[in-house]
Amino acid sequence: MEPDSAEETGRAGAPSPGAGSRSALARAFSEVLLRLTGPEARRRSTRDAALKDLSALLEATECARLFERSDEPHHKMPETLGEVAKALEKYAAPPQEEGGGDNGYSGVAEKAAEVALLFLKLLRKVEAAKKSPSEVCPEWKTGLRHLAGPIYVFAITHSLERSWSSPGSRAVAGEVLALLLHVTDCGSVAGFLRGENEEEKGRFTVILGLLKPSLNKESWKNNPAVKHVFSWTLRQVTRPWLSQHLERILPPSLLISDDYQTENKILGVRCLHHIVLNVPVADLLQYNRAQVLYHAIFNHLYLPEHHLIEAVLLCLLDLFPVLEKAQHWKGDTARPTTHCDEVLQLILTHMEPEHRLLLRRTYARNLPAFVGRLGILSVRHLKRLERVIIGYLEVYDGPEEEARLKILETLKLLMQYTWPRIACRLVVLLKALLKLICDVARDRNLTPELVKNALLQEATGCLILLDHCSQGQVKVRQSATGFTWASFHVGNSCDGLEFTVHVLDESGNDHGGV
């Protein structure tokens, strides 16, 4: 740097930059900025020297000189400090993924720790200016407005537990975030983004503006942290503050969910789910946005990834009420099929031949919600539901038996909603339930007792409902010792069938069979 620069005087121990001219101080920061962003920034030695010079400059400069009012249009310190903060945030950002693993992130944590120390110095200068009389540091609020956005993006990037961060970098990034919230008088990140009160505007718009250049179709993969910062930040803002930002948050969420990588699909779907939950129905229906969301999410159901399927189904279940608001049904005609019908039909198509346990559990976990959502209209899918229920009850699902428990819950709901159609399916359903009871009773090692008891209790509840639906053709009795007894009679000319099932007691004694 030039000998007359503020940084030179600060390092030599002579008069600090505060004693120099205002233009000299601005030139010193501008020169550091140029070395961080110019062509020479590609050389590591140049960047390291610039960071050291910036650290010395911050230490030597009084807060009154950083935030004093200036009438010179080319030497406004708040804007210059904001540009320096943006350069530091980009310097510490993880590089573009190269498809070879996480080896390209080896030096990111060290850069983040180095930049975090500079941000802490900057924020402490702001804190000192905030405590000073207003005439001493009149521009500290303007300076903080320019600094807050880049510092926030940096802090979130390196406080998330990702492949480019380390315990040390996450800790120091957390310190930066905590000090930023303290300086801005915010009790939480949500308050920082939306504003702590009605008079305060909040900084969510500023953050989205900083992220926008890196969230378009051509550039969003250049920085792997941007999608995570966007997703995490989005989920901190809830209703009623989120709706005013809908035009800014919907396109990036759709872009991320439309990627070929499953991880990005899940991230995007979760962003869309948050939007569905926190934006008013009227705004989602405007310009057919809800239909766009539905078709973007529905196509993911064709991918056999259980984490993605789980995220999509949860989002769709909350989107159905929005879509149904746009439908108008007149009582003199049959109810039209809904989007829920379409999704359930596809789910049942996938469930029947599915053999992978994780996917079976995911489908079964969400099936009761779909039957409950459709109510009596689930009768449209009764034949396929019957086949799925019987097929899933026959297959052991592991020690927790999550799939079979959820299928029993589905069966109970189905019988409650469609009871007039159950009597003709009595034989098939009764055989499946009794077979399940026998399988559980004979299983002495694989399934924990609590899970066995839950299965037997749910199966017994289904038998009781089956008895009600068939007008007393099934008789179920559960004794105090835990035995279950069921009998089935078919009034068919002279023929009759009777099943008797006894469940093993706590001592393991067999008290009967089919």
C-alpha positions as CSV (number, residue, x, y, z in Angstrom):
1,M,0.0,0.0,0.0
2,E,1.1,3.6,-0.4
3,P,3.0,5.1,2.5
4,D,0.4,7.8,3.0
5,S,-2.4,5.3,3.5
6,A,-4.2,5.0,6.8
7,E,-3.1,1.4,7.1
8,E,0.6,2.3,6.9
9,T,0.3,4.8,9.7
10,G,-1.6,2.4,11.8
11,R,1.0,-0.3,11.4
12,A,3.9,2.0,12.1
13,G,2.5,2.9,15.4
14,A,2.3,6.6,14.3
15,P,-0.9,8.6,14.3
16,S,-3.9,6.3,13.7
17,P,-6.2,6.6,10.7
18,G,-8.4,8.7,12.8
19,A,-5.9,11.5,12.8
20,G,-5.6,11.4,8.9
21,S,-8.0,12.9,6.4
22,R,-11.4,11.4,5.7
23,S,-10.4,10.7,2.1
24,A,-7.3,8.8,3.2
25,L,-9.3,6.5,5.4
26,A,-11.8,5.8,2.6
27,R,-8.9,5.2,0.2
28,A,-7.4,2.7,2.6
29,F,-10.6,0.7,2.8
30,S,-11.1,0.9,-1.0
31,E,-7.6,-0.4,-1.6
32,V,-8.2,-3.4,0.6
33,L,-11.5,-4.0,-1.2
34,L,-9.7,-3.9,-4.5
35,R,-7.2,-6.5,-3.4
36,L,-10.0,-8.7,-2.2
37,T,-12.1,-8.5,-5.4
38,G,-9.7,-7.5,-8.2
39,P,-7.7,-9.7,-10.5
40,E,-4.9,-10.0,-8.0
41,A,-7.3,-11.6,-5.5
42,R,-6.7,-15.0,-7.2
43,R,-3.2,-15.1,-5.5
44,R,-3.4,-16.4,-2.0
45,S,-0.5,-14.1,-0.8
46,T,-2.4,-11.0,-2.0
47,R,-5.6,-12.1,-0.2
48,D,-3.8,-12.9,3.0
49,A,-2.0,-9.6,3.0
50,A,-5.3,-7.8,2.4
51,L,-6.9,-9.5,5.3
52,K,-4.0,-8.7,7.6
53,D,-4.1,-5.0,6.5
54,L,-7.8,-4.9,7.0
55,S,-7.5,-6.3,10.5
56,A,-4.8,-3.7,11.4
57,L,-6.9,-0.9,9.8
58,L,-10.0,-1.8,11.9
59,E,-7.9,-1.9,15.1
60,A,-6.3,1.4,14.5
61,T,-9.4,3.3,13.4
62,E,-11.7,4.8,16.0
63,C,-15.5,4.2,15.6
64,A,-16.0,7.9,15.3
65,R,-14.0,8.0,12.1
66,L,-15.8,4.9,10.7
67,F,-19.3,6.3,11.2
68,E,-18.9,10.1,10.9
69,R,-21.1,12.1,8.5
70,S,-19.5,12.9,5.2
71,D,-20.7,15.2,2.4
72,E,-18.2,13.8,-0.1
73,P,-20.1,11.6,-2.5
74,H,-17.1,9.4,-3.3
75,H,-16.0,8.8,0.2
76,K,-19.1,7.5,2.1
77,M,-17.7,5.0,4.7
78,P,-21.0,3.1,5.4
79,E,-21.3,2.0,1.7
80,T,-17.6,1.2,1.6
81,L,-17.8,-1.0,4.7
82,G,-20.8,-2.8,3.2
83,E,-18.8,-3.6,0.0
84,V,-15.9,-4.8,2.2
85,A,-18.4,-7.1,4.1
86,K,-19.8,-8.5,0.9
87,A,-16.2,-9.2,-0.4
88,L,-15.3,-11.0,2.9
89,E,-18.5,-13.1,2.7
90,K,-17.7,-14.2,-0.8
91,Y,-14.1,-14.9,0.1
92,A,-15.2,-17.3,2.8
93,A,-18.0,-19.0,0.8
94,P,-17.5,-22.6,-0.2
95,P,-16.5,-23.2,-3.8
96,Q,-18.6,-24.8,-6.5
97,E,-19.0,-28.6,-6.1
98,E,-16.8,-30.5,-8.4
99,G,-18.5,-33.9,-8.2
100,G,-15.5,-35.5,-6.5
101,G,-16.7,-35.4,-2.9
102,D,-15.9,-32.8,-0.2
103,N,-12.2,-32.5,-0.8
104,G,-12.7,-29.0,-2.3
105,Y,-13.9,-27.7,1.0
106,S,-10.7,-28.4,2.9
107,G,-9.7,-24.8,3.4
108,V,-13.1,-23.2,3.8
109,A,-13.4,-23.6,7.6
110,E,-10.0,-21.8,8.1
111,K,-11.1,-19.0,5.8
112,A,-14.4,-18.7,7.8
113,A,-12.6,-18.5,11.1
114,E,-10.3,-15.8,9.8
115,V,-13.2,-13.7,8.3
116,A,-15.3,-14.2,11.5
117,L,-12.7,-12.4,13.5
118,L,-12.8,-9.5,11.2
119,F,-16.6,-9.4,11.4
120,L,-16.4,-9.5,15.2
121,K,-14.1,-6.5,15.1
122,L,-16.5,-4.6,12.8
123,L,-19.5,-5.4,14.9
124,R,-17.7,-4.3,18.1
125,K,-17.0,-1.0,16.3
126,V,-20.7,-0.6,15.6
127,E,-21.5,-1.5,19.2
128,A,-19.1,1.2,20.5
129,A,-20.6,3.7,18.1
130,K,-24.1,2.8,19.2
131,K,-23.1,3.6,22.8
132,S,-21.5,6.9,21.8
133,P,-23.5,10.2,21.6
134,S,-25.3,10.6,18.3
135,E,-23.3,13.6,17.3
136,V,-20.0,11.6,17.6
137,C,-21.1,8.7,15.4
138,P,-24.1,9.9,13.5
139,E,-23.9,7.3,10.7
140,W,-23.6,4.1,12.7
141,K,-27.2,3.1,11.8
142,T,-26.5,3.5,8.1
143,G,-23.3,1.5,8.5
144,L,-25.1,-1.3,10.3
145,R,-27.7,-1.4,7.6
146,H,-25.0,-2.0,5.0
147,L,-23.2,-4.5,7.2
148,A,-26.0,-6.6,8.6
149,G,-27.0,-8.5,5.4
150,P,-23.5,-9.8,4.3
151,I,-22.6,-10.7,7.9
152,Y,-25.9,-12.6,8.4
153,V,-25.3,-14.6,5.2
154,F,-21.8,-15.4,6.3
155,A,-22.9,-16.4,9.8
156,I,-25.7,-18.8,8.6
157,T,-23.4,-20.3,5.9
158,H,-20.9,-21.4,8.4
159,S,-23.0,-22.1,11.4
160,L,-24.9,-24.9,9.6
161,E,-23.5,-28.3,10.0
162,R,-22.4,-29.0,6.5
163,S,-19.4,-30.5,4.8
164,W,-17.5,-27.2,4.5
165,S,-17.8,-26.3,8.2
166,S,-15.9,-27.6,11.2
167,P,-16.8,-27.4,14.9
168,G,-14.4,-24.4,15.3
169,S,-15.9,-22.5,12.3
170,R,-19.4,-23.2,13.5
171,A,-18.6,-21.9,16.9
172,V,-17.1,-18.6,15.7
173,A,-19.9,-18.1,13.2
174,G,-22.3,-18.6,16.0
175,E,-20.5,-15.8,17.9
176,V,-20.8,-13.5,14.9
177,L,-24.6,-14.2,14.6
178,A,-25.1,-13.7,18.4
179,L,-23.2,-10.3,18.3
180,L,-25.1,-9.3,15.2
181,L,-28.5,-9.9,16.9
182,H,-27.2,-8.1,20.0
183,V,-26.1,-5.0,18.0
184,T,-29.4,-4.9,16.1
185,D,-31.5,-5.3,19.3
186,C,-33.1,-8.5,18.1
187,G,-34.0,-11.3,20.4
188,S,-34.0,-14.0,17.6
189,V,-33.2,-14.6,14.0
190,A,-36.9,-14.4,13.2
191,G,-37.1,-10.9,14.8
192,F,-34.0,-9.9,12.8
193,L,-35.7,-10.9,9.6
194,R,-39.2,-9.7,10.0
195,G,-38.7,-6.9,12.5
196,E,-39.2,-6.9,16.2
197,N,-42.2,-4.6,16.1
198,E,-44.6,-3.1,13.6
199,E,-42.6,0.0,13.1
200,E,-39.4,-1.9,12.2
201,K,-39.3,-3.2,8.6
202,G,-37.0,-6.2,9.1
203,R,-34.2,-7.4,6.9
204,F,-35.7,-10.3,5.1
205,T,-36.0,-8.3,1.8
206,V,-32.3,-7.3,2.1
207,I,-31.2,-10.9,2.6
208,L,-33.3,-12.1,-0.4
209,G,-31.7,-9.3,-2.4
210,L,-28.2,-10.5,-1.5
211,L,-29.1,-14.1,-2.3
212,K,-31.0,-13.4,-5.6
213,P,-27.9,-13.2,-7.9
214,S,-26.9,-16.6,-6.8
215,L,-30.4,-18.2,-7.0
216,N,-31.1,-18.1,-10.7
217,K,-31.0,-21.0,-13.1
218,E,-27.4,-20.4,-14.2
219,S,-25.7,-19.6,-11.0
220,W,-27.4,-21.4,-8.1
221,K,-25.0,-24.3,-8.0
222,N,-21.9,-22.1,-8.1
223,N,-22.1,-21.7,-4.3
224,P,-23.4,-24.8,-2.6
225,A,-24.3,-22.9,0.6
226,V,-26.8,-20.5,-1.0
227,K,-29.6,-23.0,-1.2
228,H,-29.2,-24.0,2.5
229,V,-29.0,-20.3,3.6
230,F,-32.2,-19.6,1.6
231,S,-34.0,-22.6,2.9
232,W,-33.0,-22.0,6.6
233,T,-33.8,-18.3,6.4
234,L,-37.2,-18.9,4.7
235,R,-38.3,-21.2,7.5
236,Q,-37.6,-18.5,10.1
237,V,-40.3,-16.2,8.6
238,T,-43.9,-17.3,9.2
239,R,-47.3,-15.8,8.6
240,P,-48.4,-13.0,8.4
241,W,-45.0,-11.7,7.3
242,L,-44.2,-14.2,4.6
243,S,-47.0,-13.4,2.1
244,Q,-45.5,-10.0,1.1
245,H,-42.4,-11.8,-0.1
246,L,-44.2,-14.5,-2.1
247,E,-43.0,-13.2,-5.5
248,R,-39.4,-13.4,-4.3
249,I,-39.4,-16.8,-2.5
250,L,-41.6,-18.9,-4.8
251,P,-39.3,-19.0,-7.9
252,P,-36.1,-20.1,-6.0
253,S,-38.1,-22.8,-4.2
254,L,-39.5,-24.2,-7.4
255,L,-36.0,-24.1,-9.0
256,I,-34.4,-26.0,-6.2
257,S,-37.2,-28.6,-6.1
258,D,-36.8,-29.2,-9.8
259,D,-33.2,-30.3,-9.6
260,Y,-32.1,-33.9,-10.5
261,Q,-30.4,-34.5,-7.2
262,T,-32.7,-36.0,-4.5
263,E,-31.2,-33.9,-1.8
264,N,-32.1,-30.7,-3.6
265,K,-35.6,-32.0,-4.5
266,I,-36.2,-32.6,-0.8
267,L,-34.9,-29.1,0.2
268,G,-37.1,-27.4,-2.4
269,V,-40.2,-29.4,-1.4
270,R,-39.7,-28.4,2.2
271,C,-39.4,-24.7,1.2
272,L,-42.7,-25.1,-0.8
273,H,-44.3,-26.8,2.1
274,H,-43.4,-23.9,4.4
275,I,-44.9,-21.5,1.8
276,V,-48.1,-23.5,1.7
277,L,-48.4,-23.4,5.5
278,N,-47.6,-19.7,5.9
279,V,-49.2,-17.9,2.9
280,P,-52.9,-17.1,2.8
281,V,-55.1,-19.3,0.6
282,A,-56.2,-16.3,-1.5
283,D,-52.6,-15.5,-2.4
284,L,-51.9,-19.1,-3.3
285,L,-54.9,-19.3,-5.6
286,Q,-54.1,-16.0,-7.3
287,Y,-52.5,-16.5,-10.7
288,N,-53.0,-20.3,-10.4
289,R,-50.0,-20.6,-8.1
290,A,-51.6,-23.5,-6.2
291,Q,-51.9,-25.6,-9.4
292,V,-48.3,-24.8,-10.3
293,L,-47.2,-26.0,-6.8
294,Y,-49.3,-29.2,-7.1
295,H,-47.9,-30.2,-10.5
296,A,-44.3,-29.4,-9.5
297,I,-44.7,-31.6,-6.4
298,F,-46.8,-34.4,-7.8
299,N,-44.2,-35.5,-10.3
300,H,-41.8,-36.3,-7.5
301,L,-44.1,-39.2,-6.5
302,Y,-42.7,-41.3,-9.3
303,L,-39.2,-41.4,-7.8
304,P,-38.6,-44.3,-5.4
305,E,-36.9,-42.3,-2.7
306,H,-38.5,-42.6,0.7
307,H,-37.3,-39.3,2.2
308,L,-38.5,-37.5,-0.9
309,I,-41.9,-39.3,-0.9
310,E,-42.3,-38.4,2.8
311,A,-41.7,-34.7,2.2
312,V,-44.0,-34.7,-0.9
313,L,-46.9,-36.4,0.8
314,L,-46.8,-34.1,3.8
315,C,-46.7,-31.1,1.6
316,L,-49.6,-32.4,-0.6
317,L,-51.8,-33.1,2.4
318,D,-51.5,-29.4,3.4
319,L,-52.0,-28.2,-0.2
320,F,-55.3,-30.2,-0.7
321,P,-57.4,-27.7,1.3
322,V,-56.1,-24.9,-0.8
323,L,-56.9,-26.6,-4.0
324,E,-60.4,-27.6,-2.9
325,K,-61.2,-23.9,-2.2
326,A,-61.2,-23.4,-5.9
327,Q,-63.7,-26.2,-6.5
328,H,-67.4,-25.5,-6.4
329,W,-69.7,-28.5,-6.0
330,K,-73.4,-28.4,-6.5
331,G,-75.3,-30.9,-4.5
332,D,-77.5,-32.1,-7.4
333,T,-74.5,-33.8,-9.1
334,A,-71.9,-36.3,-8.2
335,R,-68.9,-34.9,-6.5
336,P,-66.0,-34.5,-8.9
337,T,-62.7,-36.3,-8.3
338,T,-60.2,-34.2,-6.4
339,H,-56.4,-33.9,-6.4
340,C,-56.5,-36.1,-3.2
341,D,-58.2,-38.8,-5.3
342,E,-55.5,-38.6,-7.9
343,V,-52.6,-38.8,-5.4
344,L,-54.2,-41.7,-3.5
345,Q,-54.7,-43.6,-6.7
346,L,-51.0,-43.2,-7.6
347,I,-50.0,-44.2,-4.0
348,L,-52.0,-47.3,-4.1
349,T,-50.5,-48.2,-7.5
350,H,-47.1,-47.9,-6.0
351,M,-47.9,-49.7,-2.8
352,E,-49.2,-53.0,-4.2
353,P,-46.0,-54.2,-5.8
354,E,-43.6,-52.4,-3.5
355,H,-41.1,-54.7,-1.6
356,R,-38.7,-52.1,-0.1
357,L,-39.4,-51.8,3.6
358,L,-38.5,-48.1,3.9
359,L,-40.9,-47.2,1.1
360,R,-43.6,-49.5,2.4
361,R,-43.4,-47.7,5.8
362,T,-43.4,-44.3,4.2
363,Y,-46.6,-45.1,2.2
364,A,-48.3,-46.8,5.1
365,R,-47.4,-43.9,7.5
366,N,-49.3,-41.4,5.4
367,L,-52.2,-43.6,4.2
368,P,-54.5,-42.9,7.2
369,A,-54.2,-39.2,6.5
370,F,-55.4,-39.7,3.0
371,V,-58.4,-41.9,4.0
372,G,-59.3,-39.3,6.7
373,R,-59.0,-36.5,4.2
374,L,-61.4,-38.2,1.7
375,G,-63.8,-39.5,4.3
376,I,-66.7,-41.3,2.8
377,L,-65.3,-40.6,-0.7
378,S,-62.6,-43.1,0.0
379,V,-65.2,-45.6,-1.1
380,R,-64.0,-44.8,-4.6
381,H,-60.8,-46.6,-3.9
382,L,-62.2,-49.4,-1.7
383,K,-61.2,-52.3,-3.9
384,R,-57.6,-51.2,-4.2
385,L,-57.4,-50.2,-0.5
386,E,-58.6,-53.7,0.3
387,R,-55.9,-55.4,-1.7
388,V,-53.2,-53.1,-0.2
389,I,-54.4,-53.6,3.4
390,I,-54.5,-57.4,3.1
391,G,-51.2,-57.5,1.4
392,Y,-49.4,-55.4,4.0
393,L,-51.0,-57.2,7.0
394,E,-49.4,-60.4,5.7
395,V,-45.8,-59.1,5.7
396,Y,-43.6,-58.8,8.8
397,D,-42.3,-55.2,9.0
398,G,-39.5,-55.5,11.5
399,P,-39.4,-55.1,15.3
400,E,-41.3,-51.8,15.3
401,E,-44.1,-53.1,13.0
402,E,-44.7,-49.5,11.8
403,A,-46.3,-50.4,8.5
404,R,-48.7,-53.0,9.9
405,L,-49.8,-50.7,12.7
406,K,-50.5,-47.9,10.3
407,I,-52.4,-50.2,8.0
408,L,-54.6,-51.3,10.9
409,E,-55.2,-47.6,11.6
410,T,-56.2,-47.2,8.0
411,L,-58.5,-50.2,8.1
412,K,-60.3,-48.8,11.2
413,L,-60.8,-45.4,9.5
414,L,-62.0,-47.1,6.3
415,M,-64.6,-49.2,8.1
416,Q,-65.9,-46.1,9.9
417,Y,-66.3,-44.1,6.7
418,T,-67.5,-46.9,4.3
419,W,-69.3,-49.2,6.7
420,P,-72.2,-50.1,4.4
421,R,-69.7,-51.6,1.9
422,I,-67.8,-53.7,4.5
423,A,-70.3,-56.5,5.1
424,C,-69.7,-58.0,1.6
425,R,-65.9,-58.0,2.4
426,L,-66.3,-59.7,5.8
427,V,-64.7,-63.0,4.9
428,V,-61.6,-61.5,3.3
429,L,-61.0,-59.0,6.1
430,L,-61.7,-61.4,8.9
431,K,-59.2,-64.0,7.5
432,A,-56.5,-61.3,7.2
433,L,-57.1,-60.1,10.8
434,L,-57.1,-63.5,12.3
435,K,-54.0,-64.5,10.4
436,L,-52.3,-61.4,11.8
437,I,-53.3,-62.3,15.3
438,C,-52.0,-65.8,15.0
439,D,-48.7,-64.6,13.5
440,V,-48.2,-62.1,16.4
441,A,-49.1,-64.8,19.0
442,R,-46.6,-67.2,17.6
443,D,-43.8,-64.6,17.3
444,R,-41.8,-65.2,20.5
445,N,-38.5,-63.5,19.8
446,L,-38.6,-60.9,17.0
447,T,-41.2,-58.4,18.2
448,P,-41.1,-56.6,21.5
449,E,-44.0,-57.2,23.9
450,L,-45.1,-53.5,23.7
451,V,-45.4,-53.7,19.9
452,K,-47.2,-57.1,20.1
453,N,-49.7,-55.6,22.5
454,A,-50.2,-52.6,20.2
455,L,-50.8,-54.9,17.2
456,L,-53.2,-57.1,19.1
457,Q,-55.1,-54.1,20.5
458,E,-55.4,-52.5,17.0
459,A,-56.5,-55.8,15.5
460,T,-59.1,-56.4,18.2
461,G,-60.4,-52.9,17.5
462,C,-60.7,-53.7,13.9
463,L,-62.6,-57.0,14.7
464,I,-65.0,-55.0,16.9
465,L,-65.7,-52.6,14.1
466,L,-66.1,-55.4,11.7
467,D,-68.7,-57.0,13.9
468,H,-70.6,-53.7,13.9
469,C,-70.4,-53.3,10.2
470,S,-71.6,-56.9,9.7
471,Q,-74.5,-56.6,12.1
472,G,-73.1,-59.0,14.7
473,Q,-71.7,-61.8,12.5
474,V,-68.3,-61.4,14.3
475,K,-68.1,-61.9,18.0
476,V,-65.0,-60.6,19.8
477,R,-64.2,-61.0,23.4
478,Q,-61.0,-59.9,25.1
479,S,-60.5,-61.4,28.6
480,A,-58.7,-59.9,31.5
481,T,-55.8,-62.3,30.9
482,G,-55.3,-60.9,27.5
483,F,-57.0,-63.7,25.4
484,T,-58.8,-62.7,22.2
485,W,-61.7,-64.8,21.0
486,A,-63.4,-64.3,17.7
487,S,-66.1,-66.3,16.0
488,F,-67.6,-65.9,12.6
489,H,-70.9,-67.3,11.3
490,V,-72.2,-67.2,7.7
491,G,-75.9,-67.7,7.4
492,N,-75.6,-69.6,4.1
493,S,-78.2,-72.3,3.7
494,C,-76.9,-75.2,5.8
495,D,-73.2,-74.2,5.8
496,G,-71.5,-72.3,8.5
497,L,-67.9,-71.2,9.3
498,E,-66.5,-70.6,12.8
499,F,-63.1,-69.3,13.7
500,T,-61.7,-69.4,17.2
501,V,-58.5,-67.6,18.1
502,H,-56.8,-67.6,21.5
503,V,-53.7,-65.3,22.0
504,L,-50.8,-66.5,24.1
505,D,-50.8,-65.3,27.7
506,E,-47.9,-63.6,29.5
507,S,-46.5,-67.0,30.5
508,G,-46.3,-68.1,26.9
509,N,-48.9,-70.9,27.1
510,D,-50.9,-71.6,24.0
511,H,-54.6,-71.5,24.7
512,G,-55.9,-72.3,21.3
513,G,-55.6,-71.7,17.6
514,V,-57.6,-71.2,14.5
